[in-house]
Amino acid sequence: MKRSTLSIVCSTALLAAFAAPAAAKPDNAAQDNDTADASAQAVKANPFTATEVARFNEPWAMTFLPNGRLLVTEKRGVLKVLTIGGTAQTITGVPAVAYGGQGGFGDVVLHPQYATNGLVYISYAEKGSTSGTAGATVARAKLTLTSSGGSLSNLQVLWRQPKVSGSNHYGHRIAFGPDRKLWITSSERQKFDPAQDLNSPLGKVIRLNDDGTVPTDNPFYSRGGVAATVWSYGHRNLLGIAFDAQSKLWIHEMGPKGGDELNLIERGSNYGWPLVSQGDHYDGTPIPRHSTRPDLNAPEAWWTPVIAPAGFVIYSGTRFPAWNGSGLIGGLASQALVRVRFNGNTAAEAERYPMGKRIREVEQGPNGDVWLLEDGANARLLRLTPI
């Protein structure tokens, strides 16, 4: 268990937040806290030029292919491949998605051996058999590219959330770790208590083998069932996942009214939701702070006012030398690119670059440029190059 002392993101705006909190809203608000007001911690002149490359309709995630082309997901259930020349073409064979609220087509990543097996992994919200229910799903498929786009085939579902009511807090970010295991963020679907229940996959970080089977070295493997798949628990709405150069796993998650978090993920650890938080419920009801429960894992950094984090990469390129080893987080409410500096097992915001639009996704390009996807309809794909 790491120490419970918080690495707090302090600012004048932070102090003002306690005097004048953001307006309350219902806990089932469609976009969670990602439409709340946010103030910059340290706004500096952007050290890059942002160039528009293409536009997409409600994009959610992207990943680069070995040949330099780019896969982009759109929430309504469309997968596109962007050619090197900048033309977006459609990939067929995408499963039906439950679109609405925060639901729809989610993440896309490549198998570590994609160059030889052609496998891609996707996440999406899937409708339940009962009206109004849905759950996150992770599947893999064979990607075949053609001159006009491509197709997915042999789709195999590897993991599912239970189908519950509502259309928010799916999470379903996915990543392959240095251990070549499949890591999945499973948010708590605004159901609160299941985040503390090891027999529920909600509010958890899930770890699987690449074929969906369960690794025997997972912390709760001996319990069997859902618990065997769990790596950590007590999470809220996890929308960014990245491994650093030392193979440490970092995940950010949206808080309620205040208290967005960046967490260093430790094996078998409990991160406290909904028992503790650095924010409060939207109706103003207070939540005990992490300091009241030193037995629960506290965040390395937190934000009030919120930044509404979305997308996350730990930069390892040479195009922006000052950013090497830094975390780059897209800000929805903050409409910014937020840079986080790591120091061993601690973290703090270093800089914030205003983008003027909600940023949904961040990715590092093959040559070290940084790529951003704006949020919403007619959203721009931006390539950041150093000035």
C-alpha positions in Angstrom: 0.0 0.0 0.0 1.4 3.4 -0.9 1.3 6.2 1.5 -2.0 8.0 1.8 -0.5 11.5 1.6 -1.8 13.2 -1.5 0.1 15.0 -4.1 -2.4 17.8 -4.5 -2.7 20.0 -7.5 -2.9 23.4 -5.7 -3.8 26.7 -7.3 -5.8 29.9 -6.6 -8.6 28.2 -8.5 -8.4 25.3 -6.2 -8.8 27.5 -3.1 -11.6 29.3 -4.7 -13.4 26.1 -5.4 -14.1 25.5 -1.8 -15.6 28.9 -1.4 -17.7 28.7 -4.5 -18.3 25.1 -5.6 -19.6 24.2 -9.0 -23.3 24.1 -9.4 -24.8 20.7 -8.3 -26.3 18.4 -10.9 -27.9 15.0 -10.7 -25.6 12.0 -10.3 -27.0 10.5 -13.5 -26.0 13.6 -15.6 -25.3 12.4 -19.1 -21.7 13.6 -19.3 -20.7 13.2 -15.6 -18.5 16.1 -14.6 -17.0 16.6 -18.0 -19.1 19.7 -18.7 -18.2 21.4 -15.4 -16.1 24.5 -15.1 -12.4 24.1 -14.8 -9.6 26.5 -14.3 -6.0 26.1 -15.4 -3.3 25.4 -12.8 -0.5 26.8 -15.0 -1.3 28.1 -18.4 1.7 28.7 -20.7 2.3 29.4 -24.3 1.8 26.3 -26.3 5.2 24.9 -27.4 3.7 23.3 -30.5 1.8 24.0 -33.7 -1.6 22.2 -34.0 -2.4 21.1 -37.6 -5.8 19.7 -38.6 -5.4 16.4 -40.4 -9.0 15.2 -40.6 -12.5 15.4 -39.0 -14.6 12.7 -37.4 -18.0 12.4 -35.9 -17.9 11.8 -32.1 -14.5 10.1 -32.1 -13.5 8.3 -28.9 -10.1 6.5 -29.4 -7.3 6.0 -31.9 -4.2 3.8 -32.4 -1.5 3.8 -35.0 -0.8 0.8 -37.3 2.7 -0.3 -38.1 2.5 1.2 -41.6 1.7 4.7 -40.2 -2.0 4.5 -40.8 -4.4 5.4 -38.0 -7.4 3.6 -36.6 -10.1 5.8 -35.2 -13.4 4.8 -33.4 -16.6 6.8 -33.5 -19.1 6.4 -30.8 -22.1 5.6 -33.0 -20.3 2.4 -34.0 -17.9 3.2 -36.9 -14.3 2.2 -37.2 -12.2 4.2 -39.7 -8.7 3.9 -41.0 -6.9 7.1 -41.9 -4.5 6.7 -44.8 -1.1 8.3 -44.8 -2.5 10.7 -47.4 -5.2 11.8 -44.9 -8.3 10.0 -46.3 -10.6 8.4 -43.8 -12.0 5.0 -44.9 -14.5 2.7 -43.2 -13.7 -0.7 -41.7 -16.7 -3.0 -41.9 -17.6 -5.8 -39.5 -17.9 -3.6 -36.3 -20.5 -5.1 -33.9 -23.7 -3.2 -33.0 -23.2 -0.8 -30.1 -25.5 0.7 -27.5 -25.2 4.4 -28.3 -26.2 7.1 -25.9 -24.9 9.1 -23.0 -21.3 7.9 -22.5 -22.1 4.7 -24.4 -21.1 3.5 -27.8 -18.0 2.4 -29.6 -15.0 2.8 -27.3 -11.3 1.8 -27.4 -9.2 0.1 -30.1 -5.7 -1.3 -29.5 -3.4 -3.7 -31.3 -2.3 -7.1 -30.1 1.5 -7.0 -29.2 2.1 -9.4 -32.1 -0.3 -7.6 -34.5 2.4 -7.6 -37.3 2.1 -11.4 -37.5 -1.5 -12.1 -36.3 -3.4 -9.1 -37.4 -5.5 -9.0 -34.2 -7.1 -5.8 -32.9 -9.0 -5.4 -29.6 -12.1 -3.2 -29.4 -14.4 -2.1 -26.6 -18.0 -1.0 -26.9 -21.3 -0.6 -25.0 -23.6 -3.6 -25.7 -27.3 -3.6 -25.3 -28.9 -6.0 -22.8 -32.0 -8.2 -23.3 -34.0 -5.9 -21.0 -34.9 -2.5 -22.3 -32.7 0.3 -21.1 -29.8 -1.9 -20.0 -26.3 -2.2 -21.4 -22.8 -3.1 -20.4 -19.2 -2.7 -21.6 -17.8 -5.4 -23.8 -14.3 -6.2 -25.0 -13.7 -8.3 -28.1 -10.9 -9.1 -30.5 -11.0 -9.6 -34.3 -8.8 -10.1 -37.3 -8.3 -6.8 -39.2 -7.9 -7.0 -43.0 -7.0 -3.8 -44.8 -7.9 -3.1 -48.4 -7.4 -0.2 -50.8 -10.9 1.1 -49.9 -10.8 0.5 -46.1 -11.0 -3.0 -44.6 -12.9 -5.4 -42.5 -13.1 -7.1 -39.1 -13.7 -10.9 -39.1 -13.8 -13.7 -36.6 -15.0 -11.4 -33.8 -14.6 -13.1 -30.4 -16.0 -11.5 -27.2 -13.5 -11.9 -24.3 -15.1 -10.0 -21.4 -18.4 -8.4 -20.5 -19.8 -6.1 -17.8 -23.2 -7.1 -16.5 -26.1 -5.4 -18.3 -27.5 -2.7 -16.0 -29.7 0.4 -16.4 -28.2 3.7 -17.4 -25.9 4.9 -20.1 -22.9 6.3 -18.2 -19.6 5.2 -16.6 -18.6 2.3 -18.8 -14.9 3.0 -18.7 -13.8 0.3 -21.1 -10.3 1.6 -21.8 -8.0 -1.2 -22.8 -4.2 -1.7 -23.0 -1.6 -4.3 -23.2 1.0 -4.2 -20.5 4.7 -5.0 -20.6 3.6 -8.4 -19.3 1.5 -8.8 -22.5 -1.6 -9.2 -20.4 -4.8 -7.4 -21.4 -5.8 -4.7 -19.0 -9.4 -3.3 -18.9 -10.8 -0.4 -17.0 -14.4 -1.2 -15.8 -16.2 1.8 -14.4 -19.0 1.5 -11.8 -21.9 2.5 -14.0 -23.0 5.0 -11.4 -24.1 2.1 -9.2 -21.6 3.1 -6.4 -21.4 0.1 -4.0 -20.4 -2.6 -6.5 -17.0 -0.9 -6.7 -16.3 -2.4 -3.3 -17.7 -5.9 -4.2 -15.1 -8.3 -5.6 -17.9 -10.4 -7.0 -18.9 -7.6 -9.3 -16.6 -6.4 -12.2 -17.9 -2.8 -11.8 -15.4 -0.2 -10.5 -12.4 -2.4 -11.1 -9.2 -2.8 -13.1 -9.4 -6.1 -14.9 -6.4 -8.2 -16.0 -6.7 -11.1 -18.5 -4.6 -13.1 -20.8 -4.8 -12.1 -24.5 -7.4 -14.8 -25.1 -9.7 -13.7 -22.3 -8.6 -16.4 -19.9 -7.6 -15.5 -16.3 -3.9 -15.3 -15.3 -3.2 -17.4 -12.3 -1.1 -14.7 -10.7 -4.0 -12.2 -10.3 -4.3 -11.2 -6.7 -7.7 -12.7 -6.1 -7.4 -15.7 -8.4 -8.0 -18.3 -5.6 -11.5 -16.9 -5.0 -12.6 -17.8 -8.5 -15.4 -16.2 -10.5 -15.3 -12.5 -11.2 -12.9 -11.9 -8.3 -10.2 -13.9 -10.1 -10.2 -11.3 -12.9 -9.7 -8.3 -10.6 -6.4 -6.5 -10.2 -7.6 -3.4 -8.2 -11.0 -2.1 -7.0 -12.8 0.9 -5.5 -12.7 2.9 -8.7 -15.3 5.3 -10.2 -15.1 6.3 -13.9 -11.7 5.3 -15.4 -11.0 6.9 -18.7 -7.2 6.8 -19.2 -4.7 3.9 -18.8 -0.9 4.0 -19.5 2.3 2.2 -18.4 5.4 4.1 -17.8 9.0 3.2 -18.7 9.4 1.4 -15.4 6.3 -0.8 -16.1 4.2 1.0 -13.5 0.5 1.3 -14.3 -1.2 4.8 -14.1 -4.9 5.3 -14.5 -7.0 8.5 -14.2 -10.6 8.6 -13.3 -13.3 11.2 -13.1 -14.4 12.3 -9.7 -18.0 13.4 -8.8 -18.3 17.2 -8.1 -14.6 17.7 -7.8 -11.8 15.3 -7.2 -10.7 13.9 -10.5 -7.9 11.4 -9.7 -4.6 10.1 -11.1 -3.7 6.8 -9.5 -0.7 4.5 -9.4 -2.3 1.1 -9.6 -1.0 -1.5 -7.2 -1.8 -5.2 -7.1 -5.0 -6.0 -5.1 -5.4 -2.5 -3.7 -8.6 -0.7 -2.8 -8.9 2.9 -4.1 -11.9 3.8 -2.0 -14.9 4.7 -4.1 -17.6 5.4 -3.0 -16.3 5.3 0.6 -14.0 8.3 0.1 -13.3 10.9 -2.5 -11.7 14.3 -3.0 -15.0 15.5 -4.3 -18.6 15.5 -3.1 -21.9 14.3 -4.5 -23.6 16.5 -7.1 -26.4 17.4 -4.7 -23.7 18.8 -2.3 -23.7 15.8 0.1 -20.2 15.5 1.4 -18.1 12.4 0.9 -15.3 11.6 3.4 -11.8 12.5 2.2 -9.1 10.0 1.6 -7.3 11.3 4.7 -10.0 9.8 6.8 -9.2 6.3 5.6 -5.5 5.7 5.4 -6.2 2.0 4.8 -7.5 2.9 1.3 -5.2 3.9 -1.6 -5.2 7.6 -2.1 -4.5 9.3 -5.5 -1.1 10.6 -6.5 -2.7 13.8 -7.9 -6.2 15.2 -7.9 -8.0 18.1 -9.4 -10.7 20.5 -8.0 -12.0 22.2 -10.1 -12.1 19.2 -12.4 -10.3 18.8 -15.7 -12.6 15.9 -16.7 -9.7 13.7 -17.9 -10.1 11.7 -21.1 -7.3 9.9 -23.0 -3.8 9.4 -21.6 -0.4 8.6 -22.9 3.0 8.6 -21.2 5.3 10.3 -23.7 8.5 8.5 -24.8 9.4 10.3 -28.0 12.2 12.7 -28.9 10.2 15.4 -30.7 9.3 17.0 -27.4 12.4 16.4 -25.2 11.0 18.3 -22.2 7.9 16.0 -22.2 9.9 12.7 -22.1 8.5 10.5 -19.4 5.5 12.9 -18.8 1.9 12.0 -18.8 -0.3 13.8 -21.4 -4.0 13.9 -20.5 -6.8 15.3 -22.6 -9.1 17.6 -20.8 -12.8 17.8 -21.6 -14.1 20.4 -19.1 -10.7 22.1 -19.1 -10.4 22.1 -22.9 -6.7 21.6 -22.6 -3.8 19.2 -22.9 -2.6 18.6 -19.4 1.0 17.5 -18.7 1.8 15.6 -15.6 5.3 15.2 -14.2 6.2 11.9 -12.5 8.8 11.6 -9.7 9.1 7.9 -8.8 5.7 7.0 -7.3 4.4 10.6 -7.1 2.9 12.8 -9.7 1.7 16.4 -10.1 0.5 18.7 -12.9 3.4 20.5 -14.6 1.7 22.5 -17.3 -1.6 23.0 -19.0 -1.9 23.9 -22.7 -5.3 25.5 -23.7 -6.8 24.0 -26.9 -10.1 25.8 -27.0 -12.0 22.6 -27.5 -12.8 19.5 -25.4 -10.1 16.9 -25.9 -11.2 13.3 -26.0 -8.1 11.4 -26.9 -4.3 11.7 -26.9 -1.8 9.5 -28.7 1.9 9.5 -29.6 2.7 9.2 -33.2 5.3 6.9 -34.7 7.9 9.7 -35.1 7.1 11.3 -31.7 4.5 13.9 -32.7 1.5 14.1 -30.4 -2.0 13.5 -31.9 -5.3 14.8 -30.3 -8.9 14.0 -31.0 -11.4 16.7 -30.1 -14.8 15.6 -28.7 -18.2 15.7 -30.3 -19.5 16.2 -33.8 -17.3 17.3 -36.7 -14.3 16.9 -34.3 -10.8 17.6 -35.5 -7.9 15.3 -35.5 -4.9 17.4 -34.6 -1.2 16.8 -35.1 1.1 18.6 -32.6 4.6 19.4 -33.9 7.2 21.3 -32.0 7.7 25.0 -32.7 
